[in-house]
Amino acid sequence: MSTRITLLAGGVGGARLAHGFALALPDGGSVGPDGGLTAVVNVGDDTERHGLLVSPDLDTVMYTLAGLNDETRGWGLTDETYTTLDQLARLGEDTWFTLGDRDLATHVVRTAALREGQPLSAVTTRLATALGVRARLLPVTDDRLRTLVDTPSGRVAFQEYFVRRHHADAVLGVELDGASAARPGPGVLDALASADLLVVAPSNPFLSVEPVLAVPGVRDAVLASRARRVAVSPIVGGQAIKGPAAQILETLGHEVSALGVARLYAGLVDVMVVDDVDAALAAPIRDLGLEVLVTDTIMGGPAGRERLARDLLALG
C-alpha cells in the first residue's frame, strides 16, 4: 500500500525523522504515484551572512537526507574545512556564525539564483537534486519570514539568540516577522491536502513548528487534512533531546514534559507520540482527546531513525 507522508520539519529533530522516513520508504522517499516523503520546512531561521542568504533548517534537512550532515554537531557538512571563514576573520569580518567552505558553496548558489529572480522553492529543488536527495523539500514559503526572540535584554534576531548568544537568554516571547503577509510556497497546501500521514516532527514547537503553521493557510490545511495527523514530542523525560525547547516551555509558562507539548498540539493532531520513559503521561494525554503511541523516540543513528519512522508509518 502506498503512503504519502508530509512532514512539518525544522532543525535537527526534523532532519533526523525525515532521514528515517527516507530509509523506511522505497526509493529514498521519492514522491510519485506510489507515495513518498514531502518535508515542509521552516524558514524563520533564515539569515543573511557575508552577503549570502543562509537557510539553516532547509540545509540541515537537505544535508541529512543526502548523507552529508555532520552527525557530531547535528548541522553543517561532515569533514568540513574553514579556510574562507578564517580569511574573512583576517579581513575584519565578524565570524560568529560558522560557515564551512563547502557549505558556503550552497549559499553562493542560492543567493545568486534568488538575485536572478528564482524563488526559494525552485532553488531548493535544484540544490537537493544536485546532492542526490530523492524526497521532496518544500520551504513553507518563498516570502520573507524571520523569527525574532524577545529576551530580558530586548528583541533579537533568531540566529543572534541561538548561535551568537548560545540560546542562553530566557525567552519571553517569539515574534514571526512577515508571517501574516507570507503565502504558502508552491506545493505546500497540496502536500498537506493529499497526505495519508501528516507528521509534526520532534522539532521545537515555538521556533521550528510555529513558523510553519503561522503562514496563512497552513494551519487551516492541517486541520482540514483527512490524513492521520501525528506529532512526536521533542521532550523526553522532562528534557529536550537537543536545543532550548525545555527552557522555552518553562519561561513561557508551559509544563516541561511530553504532556506540556501535547497540550500545545491538542486539536491540531490526532496522535501524540511519546518516549517509553514518558509512558505514565499517556493517560493524561488521552484525556486531552488524543491517541497516544508510546515507543522509543530517540533517533541516535540511522537504525533508530528508521525504526521510529516505521512505527509512525504503522499509524497511517
PyMOL commands that set and color helices and strands:
alter all, ss='L'
color gray80, all
select helices_A, chain A and resi 11-24+26-29+56-65+83-90+101-115+120-130+158-164+179-181+188-194+205-213+218-224+245-251+258-265+276-286+302-315
alter helices_A, ss='H'
color red, helices_A
select strands_A, chain A and resi 3-9+35-41+47-49+52-54+136-139+146-151+154-157+173-177+197-200+228-232+235-236+239-240+271-275+291-295
alter strands_A, ss='S'
color yellow, strands_A
deselect
rebuild
show_as cartoon
